[in-house]
Amino acid sequence: MSTEPVPLASLPRILVAGGDTLIGAAIARTLAVRGTPALAFAAEPDWTRPEAVEACFRSHRPEQVYLCAGMTGGIQENRTRPATLMLHNLLASTHLLEAALRHRTGKLLYLASSCSYPRLCPQPMHPRSLMTGPLEPTNEAYATAKLAGLALVKALRQEHGCRFIAGIPANAFGPGDDFDPDQAHVIGALLHRMHTARLAGDPEVVVWGSGRARREFVFADDLARACLLAMAAYEEEEPLNLGAGSDLSIAELAELIRGVVGYRGALRFDPSRPDGMPLKRLDSSALEALGHRGTTPMPEALAATYQDYLRRHAAS
């Protein structure tokens, strides 16, 4: 095998749109480790503005695009800012997909969300169940935007024959996550609350919901590897589920986080707060058929996420 360095001119021009998001940053890290770094920006373009998208594509002419752009948030964020989340995702996805088509991008991976599935979806969730029933009300607006992106990818493939594919990740977490207790997803929010409670000596931490809802979580670095595999090996019209292969209840998750943080107080579940979907687990058999193997054990992944929280937030 040759040991000569690969000329920079021969490397693919890769755009990670949303490189400042949890998933986008993990994809960019993984690309860099593999020797094919993504395009770098002094500041992430505003993908909701068509002129910013056009300037990026005109200047860089990316050959591969990972479309991770778009605001996201937990239940509270979805309840208080549904229009903001929906508009941001619709605008970013529409402008990026249209620009990728117009500039003849070689291949694009659009990332949707597992909340795109119906609330009472057969489990594990398979892409054939998309749009077969009502969505979970607590994130209906965001999920509708993601469904629109999935539909647009399919339509562009059918009309123009472009190599655009779609992936549906499980609930992602990891270094670079949002830890704001009012905006974050459940793992980031609970890490912050239990860390704060441990420092303050609080006797209990309140966890939203009954604790019985079950979720499939995927460590961001494992998800990034799955995305790179999809870019390399998947060509089908049907969206590709990108899961970790297991689920756990919110109560089980909270106990794991309590152990990672070292919080010794009680956990009190508040059933007056929404649970969200009762169960979300993806059928990722198509991903496994591509050869995706090995996920980071949950305690190890949570510990890495907590260490990132300590580095970035606890000292401030």
N, C-alpha and C positions, 0 to 999 in steps of 0.2 A: 504494500500500500504506500502511495506517495506521501512524503512528509512535507512537500512543498506547500507554502501558505497559499490559500485561495485568493486570487486577485480580487480586490474590492469590486471591480467592474463586473465580475461574474456572479456576485451575490445578488439574490433577488431583492427587489425593492419592496419592503414589507411595511405596510401601514397598520398600526394598532390604533384604531380610532376609539378613544376612551382609554388611552394609556395611563390616565390618572385615576382610573377606577380600580377597584379591588381585582377584578378578573383581568382587566387590560394590563395592569402592572405585572401580574403573575405571568401572563403570556409574554410580555416584553422581557422579563427576567429569564424565562426559559429559552426564548429565542437567542438571547445574548450568550447564555451558557453553551448553546449548541453551535455558536459561531455564525449565526445569521441574524445580526441585530436589526431591530426595527428602526424605522426613521425616527430621529430624535428632534424634539422641538424645545426651544427655550421656554415656550408656554403652549399648552395644549390649545389648538384652535377651537373656536366656538362652533361646534358642528351644527348648531341650530340656525346658523346664518349661512345662506347659500353662497354668498361671496367668499366667506372664509373657506368653505369646502372646495369651491372651484379653484381658489388660489392654491390650495394644498395639492390638489390633483394635477393642476396645470404645471406646477413647479416640480413635483416629485414623480408623477406618473407611476403610482404604485402597481406592482404586479400581483401582489396578494394583499387582501384587506381583511383584518379581523375587526368586525363591527361590534364593539363593546360599549359604544357611547350611549349615554342616556342616564338621567337621574334615577336613583332607586332609594328605597327606604323601608323601614319596618311598618308594622301595623299603624302606629301613631302617625307616622309621616303620611301614609296612604289615606288616613282618615281626615287629616287636616289640610293636605295639599294635593288632592287628587287631580285637579285640573293642571297644576304646575307639572306634576310628574307625567301626566299623559301628553301634554303639549311638548315637553322637552323631548320625550322619546319619539313621538311622531315626527317632529321636525328633524331631529338628528338622523333618524333612520331613513326618512324620505330623501333628504338631501344627499346623504352618503350613498345610498343605493343608486340614485339617479346619476350621480357623478361617476360612480364606478362603472356603470353601463356606458355612459357617454365617452369615458376615457379608456374604454376597452380593458378594464382590469382583468387579469387572467383568471383569478379565482377569489371568491369572497365567502367568508363565514359570518353569518348573522347570528347573534346570540339573543335568544328570547328568554323566557323565564318559566319555571315549573308552575307558576301561578296562572299561566295561560290555559291550564287544564280546567275542566268543569269542577265545581266544588265537590260534587258527589261522584267523582270519576271512578270507574273500576280500577282496582289496584292489582299489581303495579301499573302505573299510567303508561299507556301506549299512544303514539301519535295518532292512531286512528280514532281516538276519543276526543281529539281537539274539536271544539265548536259543536259538541253534541249535547250540551246542557248549560245551565246558568253558571256564571263564574262566582267565586267567593266575593261577597259584597264588600268586604273590607279592602280589597285591592282591585276592584272591578275596572276602574279607569286605567290604572297602570297595565293590567293584564290585557285590556282591549287594545292599547297601543302596541303591545308586544305581538298580539294576534294579527294586527294590521301589518306589522313588519313581516311576519311569517307569510301572510297572504301575498304581500308584494314580492317577496323573494320567489314564491311559486309562480306568480304571474309573469315576472321578468324572465324566468327560465322558459316558460311556455311560449311567450311571444318572441323572445330574442335568442333563445338557445344559449344563454350565458351560463358560466360555471359558478353559479351562486348556490350555496347550500346554507342550511339553518341548523343550529344546535339549541337544545333546551337543557340548560344546566339545572342540577339540584341546587338547594340553598347553599351558596358559597360563603366561605369564611377564611380568614387567614391574615398574615401580615399585610398591613395596609388597609385593614377593615375600618369601618366607621364605628366609633365607640361612644358617640353622643347618645345619651339615654333616651332622648326624645325622637331621634331620627334613625337610630341604628336598627339593624335586624337583631334577632333574639340573642345570638351569641355575643356580639359586640356590646349590646346593652347590659346583659347579665354580667359579663366580665367587669364592666365599669362599676355597676352597682355593688357587686360583691367586694371588689377592691376598695371602693370608698367606704363600705360598711365595715370592712376589716380594720381599716385605719381609724375609723371613728369609734370602733367598739360597739356598733349598733347590734341589738339583740336579734334582729330579724331582717330579712330582705323579702320584699313583696315581688312575686313573680306573676306576671299577667296570665290570666286564664286558669283553667282547671288543672293544667299539667298533663292532661291525658292526650292532647293532640300529638300526633306523631309526624316527624319530619325526617327527610333524608338530607344529610349535610355532606358537602364535598369540600375538601381542603383545596384552597385556591391553586396551589402548585400542582396537585393531582389533576384538577380541572384544566389547567394550562396544557399539561401533557396530552390530555384528551383532545383539546382543541387543535394542537399541532398535528396529532394523528388524523383528525378529521380533515384538516386542510390537505394532508398528504394522500389520504386513501379513500375518502368518501365522496361520492358523486351523485347520490340519489336525491330525488325530489322530496321524499319524506323527511321531515326533521329528524335529527339524530339526538336521542336522549343522552345526556352527559352526566351520569350519576356515579355514586360510590358503591351501590349494591347493598346497602343496609339502611335501616331507619331506627330511630329511638324516640321515646316520648320526651316532651318538654321537661317533665319531672326528672327523668333519667339524665337528660342533658344538664339540668340545673345542679344535680348532685355531682356530676363530673366537673363542672366549672367550680363548684365550691371546693372540691379537692385540689384543683389546679391553683386556685387563688389562695387557699389556706384559710378560708373563712369558716369560723366555728359556730356562727349563730344559726338560727332557725330559718327555714324557708317557708313562707306563707303564700299559698296560691290564692289568687283573687278571681273567683269564677264570675264576678260581675264584669270583668274585662274580657274582650273577645278572644276566642281560641284561634280564629281563622279556620282554614280547612281542617277537617278532623284527621286526615291522613294524606300525606304526599310522599309517594315513593315511585321512582321512575323505573320503567322497564328498559334497562340499558343493554339488552342482549345484542342489539346491532353493534353497539360500541365494542362489546366484548368480542364479537365475531371479527372485528378489525384487528384484534390483538392487544387491546388495552388491558393491562394487568397491574395489580399492586396499588393499593391505596394506603395512605399514611394512617396508622392507628389513631383513633379519635383522641385518646389522652395526649399523645405526642403532638398532634395537630393543634389541640387546644393550648398546650403549653407553649408552642411556638407563637401562637397568636397572642397569648398573654405577655410573653416577653416583648413582643413588638409593641403592645400597649404600654408596658412599663417604659420602654425606650422613648416612645413618642409623646406620651400623655402624662404619665404619673409624676414625672419630675417637674411639669409645668405648673 
